[in-house]
Amino acid sequence: MKKRHVKSAVAVLTVFALLLSSFSVFGASASDIGGHWAEDIIAKWIGAEKINGYPDGTFKPDNPVTRAEFVQILYNVLPDRTAAEETGHTFTDVSEGDWYYESVMALLQLGIVAEGETFEPESYITRQDAMTMIGRAFYVRGLDTAAVEGFADYGEISDYALDYVAGLVEQGLVGGYEDNTIRPLAQITRAESVKILDGLDLVHDKNSLEGIMERINDGVEEQIPMVANITITDENAEYYLGLKNLDGIEEALASEAMIGSIAHSVCLVRAAEGTDVEALKEEIRTSVNPRKWICVGVERDEVIVENRGNLILMVIDQTNPQAYLDSFMALDLSEEKPVLVPDENDLLYTDGYYLDYIGELRPQSVENFANKVESLVAQYMQNSTGIYYAIAPSKNYFVNDRVQTPFDYDQMLSILSENITSAQYINLFDTLTLEDYYKTDPHWRQERLQKTVNRLGESLGFMTDLSAYQANTVEGFIGQHGYNKENFPSEELVYLTNDAINNAVVDNMQEPDFKQVYNLDKLSSSSPYDVFLSGPTPLETITNNSAETDKELVIFRDSSTSSLAPLLIENYKTITLVDIRYMMSAMLGDYVNFDGKDVLFLYGEQVINFSEMLR
């Protein structure tokens, strides 16, 4: 088993395999951290695959941590678990066979866990005990108690914890609460645990120079020296790389031996875009001083300088330089993101966005949808001017390659194409990105639909410039995904207006007294997205009394059309919206005349995949 010598907390924590045992991990993302004060830190650690969430897709950041769980955290980051001598001390409540036995006994031997009659593994650990263990494990101890004496509850800190709490506060790893307390006797939460450890600079993006250096060292099977990372700057570039400055270099990092009369220097250089990488490699190879330590060194022809793309590795090592090159060349440098797993509410979470998990494709439902379209066309639309169908993709589409069980969009489109022969397909998928949707709601953002409107206009024969509309901003919007959830993040909602929208008259079957396009009262309802056309309804018609055209449009829709339809008003005399989730198709002839009108079937894949809801 490879051993690595280390000196400090930072060095210790670069060899972690952290929290994987102690935090019940399965999912690769967390759906309940959005808006949490530790969201960025937790997301960073999840992205680095150093922590995960629970099987239901949550992280539960505010849950307390047991003493056994916390000891397991520290045990997992120790570089040499056999360093301490055996001790005859035992705890009456810790037995061989317990999942935490090895970690508790190891930390007891190292003096990180104090002796006592009981350990109380299932009790929640206090903040001062967690800080004491961290301080003992990583040699973080205050010079005096001045750093904590200003806290209102300073007197509650136990004598055994005082120096360690003070040390963590001195180093900025722990801060107080808004009420000027440090709460030493309170239970520490999962988020707080990660926050303290994160302050020690232990997690880096796997493709940052620090992350790559860690992975290079991890890939060397032989014993390697105790090392420290040093950022290379213009001032020290000559010492580490033989270069006068960092011209043509985006960033550079050196990893050098911290102790011992050994020649060891591993450097990573990320060349700037447009730099001649081969020329830069040759300059480093011929300019770096392989005997800069004077008494030790290697020959120049033993210096390794190789690259992968714009990333350059330089190795000066007198024991096994090839091992570092082999490790570097074997690295996966792709920008992979975590697999997305639905939580108990069938929500996915990534990069601040909440998404509905739409499940697997149901081919028979897709075929039934196509048959429904064909049946409606045959029954009602023989005299329509143009018939079209399009799909309003959900947010799921833009992360589908990362979803644990992906949805088969290609097969869905193939089934529709084979079975819908009476309507022309309009592809909207490439007109949208994830950023065109709300973070907290399933729907697209109205102000981001210019490309989508353009694509529809190419087929239906109109042009609309959304930059000419007035943008009206509403702060504090929380969409469907945040319904009945506490401390959920909010965002902006924007609705667009122009003369055609302001003067249009809406006839809504369910709200006959409300005649406007936007229902601002809905902003304070449980579904604020219903500001657009008052939300779900079986049937409504928008009339543009100042229309310069006689064109009319009928849209078979789901909720996504509520924010799209207003943007089309200026191009039509009337737009009729039909939602056959709430209206029997057999009744259409009594309410809608399709003659001489364009017809657009516009549905999200979720409706198509569960077409049983269409009546």
C-alpha positions, 0 to 999 in steps of 0.5 A: 500500500502506498504511503505518503508523508505529510506535514500540515492540515492542508497536506493531509487533506489533499489525500482524502477519500472523504465522507463516502462512508459517513454520509450515507452516499449514493446519489451524485447530486442533491436536490435540497441545497438550492438557496442554502448558505452552503450551496456552493461549497456542498456543490463543489464537494459533490462535483469533486466526488468527495461527498454525495447525498442520500439515496433519495437525491437529497443532502439534508445539509441541516441534519446533525452528525453523529459522533461515529459519523464524524470520526469516520470523516476524520479517519478517512482523511488520515494518510497513515492509519497505522502510525500510532501504537496500540492502546489497551483502552476500550469503550463499553459501547464500541465493539468489533463488528461495529461499522465505526469500530476501526475509525474510533479505535484508530483515532483513539490511538492517535489521541484525536479521540479522548479516552473515557468509559463510553464513546456514545457513537450514536449521539450527535456531536457538538460543535466544540467536540468536532472542532477539537477533533479537527484541531487534534487531527490537523495540528490546528491550535490557538496561540492563546484564547483571544480569538474567542473571548469576544463571543457572547457564549465564550464561557460555555467552551470547555477547557479541553476544547478551548485551544482548538476552537481558538485555533480554528477561529484564528485561521478563519475556519470557523466563524460566529453566528449573527448574534455573536455566539459560537454555540460550542454545545450545539450540534454541528450540521452536515453543512457546517462540517463540510464548511470547516473542512472546506476552509482547509483548501481540500477540494479542488475541481478535478481539472484544476491544476491543483486537482490534476496534481493530486490525481497525478500523485495518486496515480504513482504507486511508489512511495513519493516524498512529502510535497507542497504546491506552489503557485508559479508567478512571474517572480519565481517562473525562472526558478521552477521553469527556467522562464523569464516570465509567464508570457503565453501561460494561463497558469502554472503550478509546482509541486516540490519536496518539503523535506529531504535531500532529494531532487523532486519537482513536478510542474503543470503549465496551462498554456494560453490559447494561441500559444505554440505549445511545442515551442514552449515545451522546448523552452522549458526543457532547455532552460530549466535548471535540473540541478537547482538544488546544487547538491542534488539533481538530475541530468538535463536529458532526464528532464521530462516535458510532455503535454496533453493539449495545452496542458504541459507536464515537467518532471525532475525526479531522481527516483522514478520520473516515468511514474509521474508521466505515466500517471499524467498520461492516464488521467481522464481530463474530460469535463464530466459532471455528476450523474443526476438521480431523482429525489423523492419528489422526482426532481433533479438538481444541477447548477442551480436548476430544479428539473422534473424527472420525466422517466423512461420513454413509453412508446405506446403512449407516444404512438397514441399521441400521434393517433390522437393528432391524426384523429383530430385532423381528420375530424375537424381540420379538413379546411384548415390552412396549415397544420403543424406540430412541435415539441416544447422540450422540458429542462430534462432534455438539456441534461438528458445525457447525465440523467441516471435513466435517460429519456429516449428523445430520438425514439420519440421523434421517430415514432411521431414522424412515422405516425403523424402524416397530416401535420408538418413538424417544426423543430424547436429543440435547437432554439433553446438552452437550459438557461432559457428556463426558470430555475425553480419552475418547469416552464421556459422564460418568456423573454428568452423565446426569440429563437423559438418564435423565429422558428415558428414564424418561418413555418407559419409566416410571421416575424416578431422582434422581442427587443421591441417589447417592454420588459416588466420585471417581478422580483421574488418569483418562486416556481412550482418546484418550490411549492410548500418548501421552506428557504427555497431560492427565488428569481426574477420573472419577466413578462413582455408587453406591447400595444397588441398585448395591452389592447388584446381581449381574452375570452377565458372559459373558466374566468369569463370576467377577466379579459386581459393577457396577464393576470397580475393577481396570480403572482401572489397565488400558489402558482405564480406562473399563472400570470400568463393567460391566467393559467390552465383552462379548457378553452380561451381565445385572444382577439387582436382588435387592431390586427392588420391581418385576417390570419387566425391560429388555433393551438392545442396546448399545455401550460408552456404555451401560456407564455408563448401565445402572447408573443404571437398576438400581433401576427393574428386576428385571433389565437384560440388555445385548446387544452384537451387535458381539460376538455373532451375532444368530442366537444370541439365542434361545438366551440371551435371553428377550424376552417381557414385557420392555421393549427399548431399542436404544441406539447411538452414531451411529458404530455406526449409520454403520458398521452392518456391525459388527453381526452 
